[in-house]
Amino acid sequence: MMFYSIALVLLLHFISSSSSVRVPLTGNDWSIDDNANHTAQGQVPGTIHTILLAAKKIPDPYMDFNDVDLRFLIHNKWVFTKSFNLSADFLAFNDTYLHLQQIDTVANVTINGCPIGRTDNMFLAYVFTVPNTCLKTENVIQVHFHSPVVYALEQSIIYNRTVQPLCPAKAQQGECHVQFIRKEPCSFSWDWGPAFAPIGITGDIYLEAINASDIIIELESVNIASFDVANKNWLVDVILSSNNAPFSSTLKFVLENTTWTYEIVVPFNRSVTLQIKIPDAQVARWWPNGYGDQVLYRLSVSNKGTTIDSRLIGFRTVELVQHEYGSGINGTSFYFAINSKPIFIKGSNWIPSDVFQERVSDEKLERLLQSAQLAHMNMLRIWGGGIYERDSFYEMTDRLGIMLWHDFMFACSLYPVDDAFLSNVHDEVIYQVKRLQSHPSIVIWAGNNENEAAVAQNWYQIPADQMNRTKDEYRKLYIDTVMTALLEVDKGTNRPFVSSSPSNGLGSIRENYIATNPQDPLQGDVHFYGYQDDSWNPNTYPITRFLSETGIQSLPSLDTWFETTNNQSELTFNSSFILHREHSENQIEAMMTHIQSNLPLPVTNDSLKHFGQMIYLSQIHQAMTLKSISDVCRLHSSVDMIDPKTSEGNTMGLMYWQINDIWQAPTWATIEYGLKWKMGHYFVKHMYAPVYPIATLTPYLANVTDESARILLYIVNELSTNVRGTLVCSVYGLDSFLPRLSFGSDVAMNSSGTQRVADLPYALISRRANCGDNSQCIMHCTFNYNEQSVRQVLLFNRPKNYQLSDPNLKLQAVKPISPTDFDITITADRPALFVWIDIVGNVTGYFSRNGLMMFEPSVTIRFHAWSNITDFSRINFDLRHLSLFDVTLP
């Protein structure tokens, strides 16, 4: 019986209504059964958990301990069944195909008992030939799913050689051998996510009937491959295919909203690749967020006046610049130049936004990506332990100007390298690259997450006599298979590839793709987590060329925890439930250690209030950690900031871990599962501002009597335009809004870069401000430029050591501005630290500022709701506020 995978032959394609008929097979009339007393009828796209939940056969998987209590479901085999009818007209067609856009994961498909095809990769779409003899008027399709957990185990046994790691860390409460199945790696658990390992039909499914005599041309992919500088032409690769016998046809290409068209006679013999030239004068450039407009054009292809298909494309050049510095500076640069302009990368890492992708709406993706754009981000890293996202996700990133560093889906593991596995991976890469390469937002491919480091640093204690084979197998997978497949279809110079993250870039290539130290700060990208050190101290962090992973955990809000349990007694910092949700070993203990090193601990005896305050403190800690990291990176971004003694500097990117959550738990995310911004995300919005003042005290937390200590003030400018402004700094005590000392400086910057504005003696400033010790004063700065204002605060001591005074915070007014916006005025009698405003209830959105340091008696902030607010009169009672002083109250 013949069947084939779409990865080998087809991608998205056009079929005219006269040439084919489609019968959708999605809907709410599927039944599922595991032959063990678990049955339900439900919706496809869907998986066993979401179908059983909708049918009220199981409790909410995200509640309580259900990630473990429902684990038995994924150890069973399941059958999805649907009855459907076909018309006589449909049955009269010559050829019929079954299309599965996405299926998770290992399954055999039958129609009326006829074997139709087998699936074993959730990252492939499948098209199976359906023999006409298997179809009739009344039909039954069945999809027989194997347990992914059992399948992975079976494949590991068949492989007959140990592939490390066998299982995830105990704290993850996960499943084993995930590297033996081409399925979302984190679905077997991760250190921030549960092990649900979904089973089901997660994409579109339909039958298509075609007459063999009809000519069908399919547009497989479009790729802006290169820019011909000499002739000022864009070289665009177009792949088309047809399953008809060899023929020729005249195709017309049209770039909408321009005058450019192109006709060519194309001889077809299955697949054909064309390179068309589009004059640069016809188009405007696509730019990342913060650097220009995201201009997109629709390129359509037609045959004899009938549109075959189209792609929305953007024109931009991408260079990953890795050059030597010379003049005694070691290492190489590592930065992105878009349209020849160097870009400082401000971003984060993206993980799947739900275990069950069928319940992720485009609205949720849009709001998450808008939250990235609002925080001045210009790049997200699609992490290699997750998924290739749906088409609409990439359409959003194109439109919002969010560039993507895109891993292939391999993470933190060695992998099998038998022929069947490598062939499967090859098909996956071809399919996904063809599907995605038209998107201008994707600016780099990466072979895997952390696997070069895993091999180079021998994470899995591979015996010395097996290490050469392990390295050869690494290259066999990522170089001979992934990279080779990528270069088959993503040609040209407009999208670079790195074999791993982290890696040394060109340095790793020179060492045959496995560097001795893939975390070299002087080349490539680095992942860094310094949990053992004070994460507020800027000296904790390496000065790298590019920091693509770093961060620290916090707890989500109390409202989010209420979504996970009805047992309020479990909502304490060290409860069995919270520890159950913490999937990274000893992180709750580490979180407490970090919090108490810098912040006062709650003294209240009210357990729920205590937990709420610990949440608040954890979010302050995360926010300040991210700010400390970002300030180090941005301060050292300019090539002029390279230290000639160490060669460190020219840090041209930061992507912290992580922007979003997969469920409700202690994680590194700055946006909660329900889309509420943590304090960290407000700090990210501030620290990623395009013009940004930085204040440092050297040595860190110096004593006021240290005559060698210096306060250094800088302005970082990413704008192409000139910046003219005034930096004003004031030293305050916490007992009064009256500054003890103020000073300022005019700033003029004619180009982007970093400029030192002032170098001040700390001891002298302290004496003039009457600061007897470093726990009495705080410095607050404001940079006013081009009719805009950016603030900065420099703490001279740890907040726990300050004598906090009651600021007497009050919410004075709530003023509606529009159906989605209202202003909140907050007043205080004296300075307040980390002022947090929250909305309780069903209103979701974000504030213009939050977690603010309040050094003025009145502040007005704006709240923007994601959807219209119908009752403003109720909002007053749903607002609450908190400052660090409140933690000191019983």
Summary of the structure (lengths in Angstrom):
residues: 890
radius of gyration: 28.9
end to end distance: 74.3
largest distance: 93.7
contacts: 3074
relative contact order: 0.08
helix: 25%
strand: 34%
